[in-house]
């Protein structure tokens, strides 16, 4: 721990309560349900019926994709692995790559098919590859949803093609935050056009914001006649990434307009700002060769989400020992400090010594006494 104090500047993100809310303005939307979330903090910048359980159509595949990336991270799957296509996967309707039973395709190409063209056959094949059967994979989806606190979500399938899945805009934002932690996701989600099967089958992105919105980073569209037009759109500008979810829009155009409007609102009104932390006074040392020892928190800066125009400074509240008896080793905990932005707690940190505090030797004591006598 102590080495990191001096070598690295650790960045702590404002995180009070998961998906906690800022005061919001009224935004006119056609969507039945919507939410706008800042990625790193999880703060909600806008919401409308965000906890209503609705059919998400192919936005379901965000959880499917999350489980694929988690399997890759865990070493259970690689991008080069070949994925066999079962009869069940080949029989999927809706958006598809027209895969045939017995065909094999790499995980990389399967991911392209899901991200870019929302192919149901590819999503099912990936699920079967990970869990052995689609039923087992759907159970895994629900288990992961429960772990993430997605309380208004239940999955019956991994595609969203059947309108039996239920989730909320807030829950979609939660699983999207998890998915976009993986840098590779952005590479796939921002492909406009590509091919699979050695160039024999073309893919075109269903998320038209990839072509039109400045800073877009993803993520997933969905449509069925019951769910209507749905979208989770992610975008980043000036170091701040936002997640906009809209469900139940009347038309494709309106879902893109709604999502872009939410993103525009977020970028116009909020910013992520880095603050240097206030200095902590040196600590008195009893029986030390030096009377003071330097101390510091194990973070040196914090990054916070603020509303543009707010002029709020960082304050610190410390709970420290009044003094410490030598000898003291570098990295010794001597207290705690809490940093606040206005009234909001940004972070708490241990305070540790950043150098050794040596005890006075016999020679030091003799010199000390001699100086007192000579005064």
Secondary structure by P-SEA (a helix, b strand, c coil): cccccccccccccccccccccccccbbbbcccccccccccccccccccccccccccccccaaaaaaaaaaaaaaccccccbbbbbcccccccccccccccccccccaaaaaaaaaacccaaaaaaaaaaacccaaaaaaaaaaaaaaaccccccccccccccccccccaaaaaaaaaaaacccaaaaaaaccccccccccbbbbbcccccccccccccccccccccccbbbbcccccccbbbbbbbcccccaaaaaaaaaaaaaaaaacbbbbbbbbbbbcbbbbccccccbbbbbccccbbbbbbccccbbbbbbbbbcccccccccccccccbbbbbbccccccbbbbbbbcbbbbcccaaaaaaaaaaaaac
